[in-house]
Every structure is written in C-alpha cells, then in structure tokens.
Amino acid sequence: MVATAKIPQRQLFIDGDWRVPALGRRLPVINPTTEASIGEIPAGTSEDVDAAVAAARAALKRNRGRDWSRAPGAVRAKYLRAIAAKMIERKSDLARLEALDCGKPLDEAAWDMDDVAGCFEFFAGHAEALDKRQNAAVALPENFKCHLKKEPIGVVALITPWYFPFPSCPAY
C-alpha cells in the first residue's frame, strides 16, 4: 500500500562520504496525497552547503591533473549520457521515489524520469556542439573583431523546488 511505503534513509553525500548534517537534524518527508510520513531527510545547513561546495572545488583540482573546466564537450557529453543511461536503468526505482515524494501517479513519475534522461541527452548534444563553436567569430560592424569563448563558471549549489525535484535538476 502506498501509505506504508517508505523512502530510503540517507545522510548528506559530501566529498565521497555519507555525512550527518552539521546540526544533526532531520526533516520529515510527507506524501502530499496521503499526508503520511514516508521517511526523513537530513536538514542541511549553510555550513553543509559550504562543505559540499569546498569538496566539489577540491575534487576539480585533484582530478588526476585534468582540469574539468578545460574538458572538451565530447568528454562532458560522455558523462551526461552516462547519467541518462543510469536513470533509464533505474527508472522504476526513481519513479517510485518521485511518486511518493510528489504525490503524483506512478505513470507520471515514470514519464518524468524519461524527461530527465532526455534533458541530459539534450545537454550532451549541446556539449558536443560547443567544441565546434568555441572561439567562433561573432558578426560585428566593420573594423570590429570579437570572438566568443564560453567558459564554465565553476561549482554551484542548487536548491530545487518542492514536488518537482527530478525534472528541475538538469534544467537548471
């Protein structure tokens, strides 16, 4: 029965490890359809966000001498497509979690997983196309020269909106 279904208990995943949040607090997760508690999630703080961002920045630096910001689009596309493939592989599990968390029908949550995987595929195509456009000349009036070079901004933190978390992640 859906009302008794539970989400997996997790901690915060920071720097390759599961961690208890800085203040040790947890928040209840309520299925909006049944109003039943389906589990708890860690209540992260700004301190936890700072730790995660610092760990992500450190990971970029220790990436075996490879600078992710200089990785060609084809390399980035490979990772994005791997995420899409893993989402499709685990679609039924992810859809079940999304349905419980959002209170939506399971079929709709499954469509969301297809959409999310499609977003990762879409952006993989853009990553590959970026290689062709990098340093391309930009049309300007006579006597002007300009080249466009897109550069990553680095590590960011994201808070997703409630009841629509999965589809929000690749879009932002």
QUIURTA-V335434 format. One record per run of one state. SS is the DSSP state (H for helix, E for strand, L for the rest). FROM is the first residue (numbers start at 1). TO is the last residue. If there is no record, write none. Layout:
ss = (SS & SS)
from = (FROM & FROM)
to = (TO & TO)
This chain:
ss = (L & H & L & E & L & E & L & E & L & E & L & H & L & H & L & H & L & H & L & H & L & E & L & E & L & H & L)
from = (1 & 2 & 5 & 12 & 15 & 17 & 20 & 26 & 31 & 37 & 43 & 46 & 62 & 68 & 71 & 73 & 90 & 91 & 103 & 106 & 134 & 136 & 138 & 147 & 149 & 165 & 172)
to = (1 & 4 & 11 & 14 & 16 & 19 & 25 & 30 & 36 & 42 & 45 & 61 & 67 & 70 & 72 & 89 & 90 & 102 & 105 & 133 & 135 & 137 & 146 & 148 & 164 & 171 & 172)
